[in-house]
């Protein structure tokens, strides 16, 4: 069900944000198969290797006036096709004047690639040279699924710990297709994975480079077209590519509008224990732009919020407030207050009966248990916004062992994309699973991924602080009341606004701000 809105006019949709298709490793391999079956495997490998070499040459050109010429580039080379890609790339770089070195992780390597590497003047070594400026991780490819153990290569530990005179890590680590040991489908990765500054991936963006721990290990992602586009399957998974330069597209108010036509958002948030959550949620709703914000809370708490935001309207008439609202937010700051939770449950029932767009966050997620008993789930007018810990509690409430496995705490096991998709299907609602990469999943199985820097890997560490989720809930409630569209679209706009606010007040990603500072970053 679409969130009800108070305003008219055209909808602003997630499609107006730049989107990049994301594929599982299995989908990429399936797209490669027709070309491999027709004998074009060598061509695919050389296209991949050339793209890897060109990216490395470009990176060196940004640091050195002579570019690749004279630079020491060392590859950690595995025995399979990923190692072959690395060797061919080193051969290309050797012909551009680079000092190309290869450390073979096993006693064998792709034979034709190794021959080409040696013919180009490359050297096979047993240790990583101290002067290495670029380190290529070409050990394992997309088919690896086990726990990865970092190879014991002389000089590797020293190279990864080295710091150059400018204070940046040296050498630059470039992963070939994906950091070795990262699951290409899920992003699951053990502690032995070498973090990459850059990942040069082939054919399309792998889901494992964006989701889960892989999203933290892949650095900046560069995609190389190797000619498999016609064979790629249509995918319901997309990466939102946020831009710090372009504003998030929002539909402006109608010129002849009034406070009700501009949309009303109703908040059941805050408690004596957590009064700040009410202020953050209300402030975010006001700052996002909405015709009216109503607050259902005890008198003392209403007074605190109104002293900061006098435009907020306090109310005790939940039925009237919900009937006017285009969006409702339940949960932030309710804590374990029985009276507040009872109020929230009554409002949730009204939203489910009327089909009003409703955000369930924080303590509001505890209301799911009763709805499972009463209705078997929620409804597609509901958006839930758990973090991983809260999602694990939902898995317990659902008694779903598969979901519990997908949310496993071990870094080499978790699959947040499929977990969000499964929760959405089980509860018949949209899920916004918070984390370094946010996963938004609809009941129909569509998925949007949001990493703070998109493919650039520029994170927003300040969002990992108390209260920022309350701000996000206020944004989402206001957007539901004003922008139109379904929850997948509204959630995409919401997380984009939330991250844009963080980038606006913290452009260098230092993370030194609190949730209340985010309000000043809203446009």
RODO-2510 file (C-alpha; in nm, 4 decimals, decimal comma):
residues 523
     n   res          X          Y          Z
     1     x     0,0000     0,0000     0,0000
     2     x     0,1220     0,3502    -0,0781
     3     x     0,1751     0,5870     0,2133
     4     x    -0,1158     0,8284     0,2274
     5     x    -0,0199     1,1874     0,1534
     6     x    -0,1748     1,5187     0,2313
     7     x    -0,0484     1,7002    -0,0779
     8     x    -0,1153     1,6780    -0,4498
     9     x     0,1220     1,6980    -0,7427
    10     x     0,3671     1,4581    -0,8982
    11     x     0,5457     1,2058    -0,6836
    12     x     0,9186     1,2188    -0,6288
    13     x     1,0507     0,8663    -0,6650
    14     x     1,3629     0,6738    -0,5828
    15     x     1,4228     0,6445    -0,9572
    16     x     1,5112     1,0148    -0,9585
    17     x     1,8100     0,9253    -0,7426
    18     x     2,0933     0,7732    -0,9428
    19     x     2,0787     0,3938    -0,9233
    20     x     2,3366     0,1326    -1,0189
    21     x     2,2406    -0,2323    -1,0785
    22     x     2,3955    -0,4795    -0,8358
    23     x     2,4484    -0,8476    -0,9114
    24     x     2,5336    -1,1561    -0,7146
    25     x     2,8484    -1,3433    -0,8053
    26     x     2,6262    -1,6234    -0,9361
    27     x     2,4510    -1,3833    -1,1758
    28     x     2,7847    -1,2569    -1,3085
    29     x     2,9131    -1,6109    -1,3592
    30     x     2,5899    -1,7055    -1,5408
    31     x     2,6356    -1,4067    -1,7739
    32     x     2,9938    -1,5097    -1,8476
    33     x     2,9025    -1,8711    -1,9239
    34     x     2,7730    -1,8246    -2,2835
    35     x     3,0952    -1,6479    -2,3763
    36     x     3,3095    -1,9052    -2,2018
    37     x     3,1191    -2,1858    -2,3763
    38     x     3,1868    -2,0205    -2,7118
    39     x     3,5615    -2,0126    -2,6446
    40     x     3,5940    -1,6464    -2,5467
    41     x     3,7411    -1,7063    -2,2008
    42     x     4,0831    -1,5648    -2,2931
    43     x     3,9191    -1,2520    -2,4357
    44     x     3,7199    -1,1980    -2,1137
    45     x     4,0339    -1,2381    -1,9046
    46     x     4,2353    -0,9934    -2,1125
    47     x     3,9543    -0,7341    -2,1030
    48     x     3,9370    -0,7681    -1,7248
    49     x     4,3142    -0,7491    -1,6893
    50     x     4,3403    -0,4449    -1,9148
    51     x     4,0720    -0,2658    -1,7110
    52     x     4,2567    -0,3512    -1,3898
    53     x     4,5888    -0,2305    -1,5311
    54     x     4,4376     0,0916    -1,6653
    55     x     4,2750     0,1714    -1,3296
    56     x     4,6058     0,1152    -1,1499
    57     x     4,7895     0,3309    -1,4037
    58     x     4,5322     0,6077    -1,3533
    59     x     4,5705     0,5849    -0,9735
    60     x     4,9482     0,6063    -1,0047
    61     x     4,9082     0,9022    -1,2391
    62     x     4,7209     1,0878    -0,9658
    63     x     5,0169     1,0434    -0,7279
    64     x     5,3209     1,0515    -0,9561
    65     x     5,3943     1,2805    -1,2533
    66     x     5,5517     0,9855    -1,4363
    67     x     5,2480     0,7644    -1,3693
    68     x     5,3147     0,3910    -1,3863
    69     x     5,6662     0,4331    -1,5234
    70     x     5,9164     0,3208    -1,2600
    71     x     5,6487     0,2395    -1,0009
    72     x     5,6768    -0,0905    -0,8149
    73     x     5,3540    -0,2882    -0,8500
    74     x     5,3345    -0,6236    -0,6725
    75     x     5,0636    -0,8854    -0,7142
    76     x     4,9602    -1,1532    -0,4658
    77     x     4,8742    -1,4186    -0,7223
    78     x     4,6446    -1,7130    -0,6608
    79     x     4,6383    -2,0301    -0,8700
    80     x     4,3104    -1,9696    -1,0545
    81     x     4,1579    -1,7255    -1,3005
    82     x     4,1673    -1,4386    -1,0513
    83     x     4,5434    -1,4818    -1,0343
    84     x     4,5490    -1,4960    -1,4145
    85     x     4,3721    -1,1584    -1,4290
    86     x     4,6361    -1,0197    -1,1939
    87     x     4,9279    -1,1564    -1,3966
    88     x     4,7965    -1,0209    -1,7256
    89     x     4,7413    -0,6822    -1,5587
    90     x     5,0990    -0,6860    -1,4303
    91     x     5,2181    -0,7681    -1,7834
    92     x     5,0310    -0,4653    -1,9211
    93     x     5,1854    -0,2446    -1,6502
    94     x     5,5349    -0,3846    -1,7148
    95     x     5,5039    -0,2779    -2,0775
    96     x     5,4243     0,0740    -1,9527
    97     x     5,7499     0,0808    -1,7610
    98     x     5,6363    -0,0373    -1,4188
    99     x     5,8496    -0,2648    -1,2040
   100     x     5,6095    -0,5605    -1,2031
   101     x     5,6514    -0,8276    -0,9351
   102     x     5,4442    -1,1342    -0,8542
   103     x     5,4318    -1,3402    -0,5370
   104     x     5,2735    -1,6778    -0,6096
   105     x     5,0563    -1,7905    -0,3184
   106     x     5,0691    -2,1530    -0,4376
   107     x     5,3366    -2,3370    -0,6332
   108     x     5,1325    -2,2895    -0,9512
   109     x     4,9599    -2,0127    -1,1443
   110     x     4,7557    -1,9624    -1,4618
   111     x     5,0124    -2,0902    -1,7160
   112     x     4,9418    -1,8595    -2,0141
   113     x     4,9161    -1,5527    -1,7899
   114     x     5,2390    -1,6398    -1,6109
   115     x     5,4153    -1,6808    -1,9438
   116     x     5,2859    -1,3410    -2,0632
   117     x     5,3952    -1,1836    -1,7353
   118     x     5,7500    -1,3171    -1,7647
   119     x     5,7700    -1,2248    -2,1333
   120     x     5,6858    -0,8648    -2,0429
   121     x     5,9778    -0,8533    -1,7975
   122     x     5,7891    -0,9304    -1,4752
   123     x     5,9716    -1,0933    -1,1859
   124     x     5,8448    -1,3746    -0,9618
   125     x     5,9494    -1,3124    -0,6001
   126     x     5,9019    -1,4852    -0,2661
   127     x     5,8440    -1,1655    -0,0661
   128     x     5,6632    -0,8333    -0,1073
   129     x     5,9309    -0,5719    -0,1893
   130     x     5,9629    -0,2822     0,0543
   131     x     5,9305    -0,0303    -0,2308
   132     x     5,5885    -0,1628    -0,3409
   133     x     5,3574     0,1281    -0,4232
   134     x     5,0557    -0,0720    -0,5400
   135     x     4,9690    -0,4155    -0,4012
   136     x     4,7250    -0,6196    -0,6127
   137     x     4,5142    -0,8752    -0,4271
   138     x     4,4533    -1,1418    -0,6943
   139     x     4,4405    -1,4481    -0,4725
   140     x     4,0766    -1,5629    -0,4902
   141     x     3,7733    -1,4890    -0,7056
   142     x     3,3949    -1,4887    -0,6819
   143     x     3,3532    -1,8628    -0,6283
   144     x     3,5240    -1,8765    -0,2887
   145     x     3,2898    -1,9500     0,0033
   146     x     3,5075    -2,0714     0,2921
   147     x     3,6774    -1,8860     0,5774
   148     x     3,9764    -1,7017     0,4322
   149     x     4,3159    -1,7208     0,5983
   150     x     4,5574    -1,4451     0,5038
   151     x     4,8658    -1,6044     0,3437
   152     x     5,1932    -1,5860     0,5296
   153     x     5,3993    -1,3987     0,2740
   154     x     5,7299    -1,2407     0,3794
   155     x     5,7003    -0,8627     0,3766
   156     x     5,3200    -0,8569     0,3541
   157     x     5,2551    -0,7631     0,7168
   158     x     5,5211    -0,4925     0,7039
   159     x     5,3779    -0,3522     0,3799
   160     x     5,0247    -0,3331     0,5212
   161     x     5,1530    -0,1560     0,8336
   162     x     5,3730     0,0916     0,6521
   163     x     5,2845     0,4608     0,6506
   164     x     5,4299     0,6998     0,3997
   165     x     5,5555     1,0509     0,4721
   166     x     5,2181     1,2065     0,3949
   167     x     5,0497     0,9994     0,6644
   168     x     4,8479     0,7800     0,4300
   169     x     4,8635     0,4045     0,4060
   170     x     5,1201     0,2698     0,1639
   171     x     5,1091     0,0724    -0,0538
   172     x     4,7704     0,1307    -0,2124
   173     x     4,5835    -0,2019    -0,2035
   174     x     4,3834    -0,2793    -0,5175
   175     x     4,1591    -0,5863    -0,5148
   176     x     4,1158    -0,7790    -0,8396
   177     x     3,7396    -0,8274    -0,8836
   178     x     3,6830    -0,8407    -0,5045
   179     x     3,8958    -0,8592    -0,1888
   180     x     3,9983    -1,2245    -0,1529
   181     x     3,7736    -1,4031     0,0960
   182     x     3,4708    -1,1742     0,0556
   183     x     3,1559    -1,3650    -0,0394
   184     x     3,0503    -1,2116    -0,3727
   185     x     2,6805    -1,2723    -0,2986
   186     x     2,6445    -1,1698     0,0661
   187     x     2,9456    -0,9579     0,1625
   188     x     3,0302    -1,2019     0,4418
   189     x     3,4030    -1,1931     0,5169
   190     x     3,6351    -1,3293     0,7812
   191     x     3,8996    -1,1345     0,9679
   192     x     4,1802    -1,2484     0,7360
   193     x     4,0573    -1,0432     0,4387
   194     x     4,2979    -0,7701     0,3262
   195     x     4,1061    -0,4378     0,3211
   196     x     4,1285    -0,2731    -0,0205
   197     x     4,1611     0,0960    -0,0945
   198     x     4,0168     0,0240    -0,4387
   199     x     3,8380    -0,2731    -0,5923
   200     x     3,8326    -0,3170    -0,9701
   201     x     3,5390    -0,5469    -1,0407
   202     x     3,4473    -0,7054    -1,3717
   203     x     3,1164    -0,7160    -1,5578
   204     x     2,9036    -0,5459    -1,2930
   205     x     2,8992    -0,4392    -0,9300
   206     x     2,8978    -0,7458    -0,7046
   207     x     2,6498    -0,7375    -0,4173
   208     x     2,9219    -0,8565    -0,1790
   209     x     3,1229    -0,5399    -0,2463
   210     x     2,8397    -0,3256    -0,1110
   211     x     2,6539    -0,5342     0,1462
   212     x     2,7659    -0,6714     0,4803
   213     x     3,1296    -0,6564     0,5845
   214     x     3,2343    -0,6572     0,2201
   215     x     3,1044    -0,3023     0,1970
   216     x     3,3620    -0,2011     0,4578
   217     x     3,6509    -0,3852     0,2909
   218     x     3,6117    -0,2962    -0,0771
   219     x     3,7107     0,0707    -0,0696
   220     x     3,6253     0,2628    -0,3848
   221     x     3,4654     0,0332    -0,6423
   222     x     3,5569     0,0658    -1,0124
   223     x     3,3595    -0,1364    -1,2685
   224     x     3,5143    -0,2727    -1,5898
   225     x     3,2891    -0,3616    -1,8840
   226     x     3,4056    -0,6982    -2,0193
   227     x     3,1232    -0,7441    -2,2694
   228     x     2,8718    -0,9543    -2,0761
   229     x     2,6007    -0,6875    -2,0434
   230     x     2,3644    -0,8550    -2,2901
   231     x     2,3683    -1,1714    -2,0790
   232     x     2,3166    -1,0123    -1,7369
   233     x     1,9861    -1,0976    -1,5763
   234     x     1,7445    -0,8287    -1,4735
   235     x     1,7964    -0,7724    -1,1051
   236     x     1,5619    -0,6337    -0,8397
   237     x     1,8649    -0,5063    -0,6446
   238     x     1,9973    -0,1547    -0,6947
   239     x     2,2561     0,0644    -0,5289
   240     x     2,1555     0,4216    -0,4581
   241     x     2,4448     0,6421    -0,5625
   242     x     2,4302     0,9504    -0,3369
   243     x     2,5908     1,2710    -0,4547
   244     x     2,7290     1,5352    -0,2234
   245     x     2,6971     1,7873    -0,5059
   246     x     2,3348     1,7357    -0,6151
   247     x     2,0507     1,7813    -0,3655
   248     x     1,8122     1,4972    -0,2901
   249     x     1,5098     1,5545    -0,5192
   250     x     1,2019     1,6456    -0,3172
   251     x     0,8669     1,7614    -0,4477
   252     x     0,8078     2,1247    -0,3397
   253     x     0,4805     2,2306    -0,1721
   254     x     0,1876     2,3399    -0,3878
   255     x     0,1728     2,7227    -0,4130
   256     x    -0,1917     2,7234    -0,3009
   257     x    -0,1385     2,4631    -0,0301
   258     x    -0,2188     2,4918     0,3401
   259     x    -0,0982     2,3082     0,6502
   260     x    -0,3267     2,0099     0,5989
   261     x    -0,2736     1,9764     0,2239
   262     x     0,1034     1,9942     0,2804
   263     x     0,0834     1,6814     0,4932
   264     x     0,0547     1,5994     0,8618
   265     x     0,2845     1,3655     1,0524
   266     x     0,1838     1,2262     1,3916
   267     x     0,4464     1,1205     1,6441
   268     x     0,4131     0,8804     1,9361
   269     x     0,7681     0,9135     2,0638
   270     x     0,9667     0,9858     2,3793
   271     x     0,9206     0,9088     2,7465
   272     x     1,0392     1,0368     3,0845
   273     x     1,3439     0,8118     3,0398
   274     x     1,4222     0,9285     2,6842
   275     x     1,2867     1,2809     2,6323
   276     x     1,5625     1,3631     2,3827
   277     x     1,4288     1,1100     2,1333
   278     x     1,1059     1,3086     2,1066
   279     x     1,2958     1,6310     2,0384
   280     x     1,5157     1,4677     1,7736
   281     x     1,2252     1,3008     1,5930
   282     x     1,0109     1,6142     1,6021
   283     x     1,3002     1,8375     1,4956
   284     x     1,3772     1,6115     1,2001
   285     x     1,0125     1,6086     1,0890
   286     x     0,9928     1,9878     1,1094
   287     x     1,3242     2,0304     0,9297
   288     x     1,2310     1,7936     0,6481
   289     x     0,9290     2,0075     0,5678
   290     x     0,5706     1,9166     0,6513
   291     x     0,2464     2,1071     0,6994
   292     x     0,1997     2,0034     1,0619
   293     x     0,3691     1,7880     1,3222
   294     x     0,1481     1,6519     1,6013
   295     x     0,2924     1,4957     1,9142
   296     x     0,1151     1,2489     2,1412
   297     x     0,3077     1,2440     2,4697
   298     x     0,2699     1,3179     2,8420
   299     x     0,2229     1,6872     2,9252
   300     x     0,5738     1,7348     3,0704
   301     x     0,7357     1,5850     2,7621
   302     x     0,5165     1,7863     2,5259
   303     x     0,6234     2,0996     2,7080
   304     x     0,9920     2,0157     2,6593
   305     x     0,9482     1,9528     2,2871
   306     x     0,7354     2,2620     2,2323
   307     x     0,9939     2,4794     2,4043
   308     x     1,2386     2,3745     2,1305
   309     x     0,9849     2,3529     1,8457
   310     x     0,6830     2,5727     1,9181
   311     x     0,5282     2,4835     1,5809
   312     x     0,4690     2,1255     1,6979
   313     x     0,1082     2,0658     1,8070
   314     x     0,0566     1,8598     2,1214
   315     x    -0,2444     1,6331     2,1298
   316     x    -0,4106     1,3665     2,3420
   317     x    -0,6725     1,2807     2,0794
   318     x    -0,5023     0,9923     1,8989
   319     x    -0,8003     0,9059     1,6793
   320     x    -0,8300     1,2577     1,5372
   321     x    -0,4531     1,2882     1,4932
   322     x    -0,4236     0,9609     1,3003
   323     x    -0,7240     1,0447     1,0826
   324     x    -0,5490     1,3657     0,9673
   325     x    -0,2021     1,2174     0,9347
   326     x    -0,0317     1,1119     0,6135
   327     x     0,2467     0,9552     0,8160
   328     x     0,2827     0,8211     1,1705
   329     x     0,6022     0,7493     1,3641
   330     x     0,5923     0,5054     1,6563
   331     x     0,8681     0,3996     1,8893
   332     x     1,1715     0,6279     1,9269
   333     x     1,2369     0,6863     2,2962
   334     x     0,9349     0,4956     2,4326
   335     x     1,1692     0,2671     2,6234
   336     x     0,9919     0,0209     2,8507
   337     x     0,7262     0,2654     2,9676
   338     x     0,4081     0,0487     2,9768
   339     x     0,1720     0,3425     2,9350
   340     x     0,3602     0,4762     2,6313
   341     x     0,3782     0,1332     2,4718
   342     x     0,0034     0,0865     2,5221
   343     x    -0,0600     0,4205     2,3507
   344     x     0,1671     0,3208     2,0643
   345     x    -0,0060    -0,0137     2,0236
   346     x    -0,3457     0,1556     1,9991
   347     x    -0,2161     0,3963     1,7347
   348     x    -0,0585     0,1090     1,5406
   349     x    -0,3955    -0,0679     1,5355
   350     x    -0,5583     0,2467     1,3941
   351     x    -0,2873     0,2713     1,1254
   352     x    -0,3292    -0,0925     1,0257
   353     x    -0,7061    -0,0552     1,0041
   354     x    -0,6931     0,2701     0,8054
   355     x    -0,3882     0,1895     0,5919
   356     x    -0,2035     0,4994     0,7152
   357     x     0,1697     0,4999     0,6465
   358     x     0,3456     0,4064     0,9693
   359     x     0,7129     0,3957     1,0734
   360     x     0,7978     0,1466     1,3484
   361     x     1,1373     0,2094     1,5084
   362     x     1,3256     0,1326     1,8302
   363     x     1,0829     0,0331     2,1094
   364     x     0,7996     0,0267     1,8577
   365     x     0,9531    -0,2855     1,7048
   366     x     0,8489    -0,4738     2,0181
   367     x     0,4875    -0,4299     1,9067
   368     x     0,5497    -0,6798     1,6265
   369     x     0,5140    -0,9739     1,8666
   370     x     0,1495    -0,8994     1,9432
   371     x     0,0715    -0,8337     1,5762
   372     x     0,2137    -1,1733     1,4864
   373     x    -0,0377    -1,3294     1,7239
   374     x    -0,3275    -1,1131     1,6071
   375     x    -0,2718    -1,0781     1,2340
   376     x     0,0242    -1,2966     1,1491
   377     x     0,2245    -0,9913     1,0505
   378     x     0,1923    -0,6203     0,9838
   379     x     0,0876    -0,4707     0,6518
   380     x     0,2389    -0,3079     0,3470
   381     x     0,1577     0,0374     0,4834
   382     x     0,4235    -0,0209     0,7538
   383     x     0,7971     0,0480     0,7386
   384     x     1,0151    -0,1026     1,0113
   385     x     1,3672     0,0292     1,0720
   386     x     1,5687    -0,2209     1,2795
   387     x     1,9430    -0,2359     1,3234
   388     x     2,1034    -0,5806     1,3173
   389     x     2,0483    -0,6467     1,6887
   390     x     1,6791    -0,5603     1,6623
   391     x     1,6500    -0,7726     1,3481
   392     x     1,7857    -1,0700     1,5440
   393     x     1,5084    -1,0213     1,7998
   394     x     1,2537    -1,0170     1,5160
   395     x     1,4002    -1,3478     1,3953
   396     x     1,3400    -1,4916     1,7438
   397     x     0,9832    -1,3610     1,7458
   398     x     0,9282    -1,5232     1,4060
   399     x     1,0989    -1,8436     1,5229
   400     x     1,2751    -1,8481     1,1889
   401     x     1,5992    -2,0475     1,1972
   402     x     1,6889    -1,9551     0,8374
   403     x     1,6578    -1,5859     0,9202
   404     x     1,8623    -1,6348     1,2366
   405     x     2,1390    -1,7835     1,0232
   406     x     2,1255    -1,4926     0,7795
   407     x     2,1694    -1,2537     1,0725
   408     x     2,4533    -1,4514     1,2314
   409     x     2,6970    -1,2385     1,4302
   410     x     3,0006    -1,4087     1,2760
   411     x     3,1415    -1,1800     1,0057
   412     x     3,1913    -1,4692     0,7641
   413     x     2,8259    -1,5798     0,7765
   414     x     2,5872    -1,2838     0,7728
   415     x     2,3660    -1,2129     0,4708
   416     x     2,1863    -0,8836     0,5438
   417     x     2,0287    -0,8493     0,1982
   418     x     1,8478    -1,1815     0,2095
   419     x     1,7667    -1,1267     0,5778
   420     x     1,5899    -0,7972     0,5027
   421     x     1,4095    -0,9544     0,2078
   422     x     1,2947    -1,2459     0,4252
   423     x     1,1682    -1,0228     0,7085
   424     x     0,9766    -0,8102     0,4575
   425     x     0,8120    -1,1181     0,3123
   426     x     0,7297    -1,2749     0,6484
   427     x     0,5782    -0,9568     0,7957
   428     x     0,4297    -0,8177     0,4704
   429     x     0,5946    -0,4809     0,5322
   430     x     0,8894    -0,2801     0,4031
   431     x     1,2150    -0,3218     0,5941
   432     x     1,4917    -0,0657     0,6327
   433     x     1,7785    -0,2636     0,7873
   434     x     2,0286    -0,0113     0,9222
   435     x     2,4034    -0,0573     0,9033
   436     x     2,7140     0,0695     0,7183
   437     x     2,5183    -0,0346     0,4098
   438     x     2,1470     0,0168     0,4608
   439     x     1,9229    -0,2486     0,3026
   440     x     1,5694    -0,1498     0,2010
   441     x     1,3482    -0,4449     0,1063
   442     x     0,9842    -0,4505    -0,0029
   443     x     0,7377    -0,7363     0,0579
   444     x     0,7604    -0,8114    -0,3157
   445     x     1,1347    -0,8775    -0,2876
   446     x     1,2678    -0,5559    -0,4418
   447     x     1,5861    -0,4343    -0,2747
   448     x     1,7679    -0,1010    -0,2671
   449     x     2,1123    -0,0698    -0,1079
   450     x     2,2489     0,2538     0,0320
   451     x     2,6174     0,2916     0,1177
   452     x     2,7035     0,6392     0,2448
   453     x     2,9456     0,7086    -0,0391
   454     x     2,7936     0,4827    -0,3032
   455     x     3,0818     0,3382    -0,5049
   456     x     3,3190     0,5987    -0,3597
   457     x     3,3270     0,4368    -0,0137
   458     x     3,3268     0,7735     0,1643
   459     x     3,1412     0,6754     0,4797
   460     x     2,9446     0,8753     0,7336
   461     x     3,0820     0,7443     1,0657
   462     x     2,8986     1,0112     1,2643
   463     x     2,5711     0,8303     1,1930
   464     x     2,6826     0,5449     1,4199
   465     x     2,5859     0,7398     1,7326
   466     x     2,2903     0,7476     1,9690
   467     x     1,9890     0,9377     1,8423
   468     x     2,0648     0,9419     1,4704
   469     x     1,8016     0,6711     1,4177
   470     x     1,5443     0,9002     1,5820
   471     x     1,6352     1,1697     1,3298
   472     x     1,5912     0,9208     1,0452
   473     x     1,2473     0,8223     1,1762
   474     x     1,1363     1,1863     1,1803
   475     x     1,2591     1,2327     0,8242
   476     x     1,0787     0,9194     0,7054
   477     x     0,7522     1,0176     0,8712
   478     x     0,7626     1,3640     0,7148
   479     x     0,8428     1,2245     0,3691
   480     x     0,5566     0,9753     0,3917
   481     x     0,3223     1,2677     0,4609
   482     x     0,4534     1,4953     0,1856
   483     x     0,6237     1,3173    -0,1020
   484     x     0,4008     1,0325    -0,2158
   485     x     0,5151     0,7018    -0,3567
   486     x     0,5474     0,3644    -0,1903
   487     x     0,7683     0,2887     0,1085
   488     x     1,0590     0,1695    -0,1049
   489     x     1,0743     0,5110    -0,2664
   490     x     1,0162     0,7057     0,0536
   491     x     1,2799     0,5068     0,2413
   492     x     1,5320     0,5671    -0,0383
   493     x     1,4718     0,9412    -0,0190
   494     x     1,4886     0,9297     0,3604
   495     x     1,8241     0,7560     0,3931
   496     x     1,9630     0,9814     0,1193
   497     x     1,8516     1,2943     0,3075
   498     x     1,9870     1,1532     0,6335
   499     x     2,3296     1,0844     0,4825
   500     x     2,3344     1,4141     0,2935
   501     x     2,2809     1,5949     0,6234
   502     x     2,5779     1,4090     0,7731
   503     x     2,7980     1,4949     0,4759
   504     x     2,6886     1,8577     0,4914
   505     x     2,8011     1,9065     0,8522
   506     x     3,0918     1,6592     0,8355
   507     x     3,2281     1,6677     0,4786
   508     x     3,5555     1,4952     0,5690
   509     x     3,3957     1,2039     0,7543
   510     x     3,5555     1,2735     1,0925
   511     x     3,2432     1,1608     1,2788
   512     x     3,2692     1,4305     1,5453
   513     x     2,9077     1,5350     1,5803
   514     x     2,5960     1,4315     1,7678
   515     x     2,2488     1,3482     1,6458
   516     x     2,1139     1,6967     1,7241
   517     x     2,3744     1,8462     1,4889
   518     x     2,2161     1,6521     1,2023
   519     x     1,9094     1,8726     1,2216
   520     x     2,1149     2,1698     1,1049
   521     x     2,2279     1,9659     0,8046
   522     x     1,8771     1,9055     0,6730
   523     x     1,8093     2,1186     0,3622
***
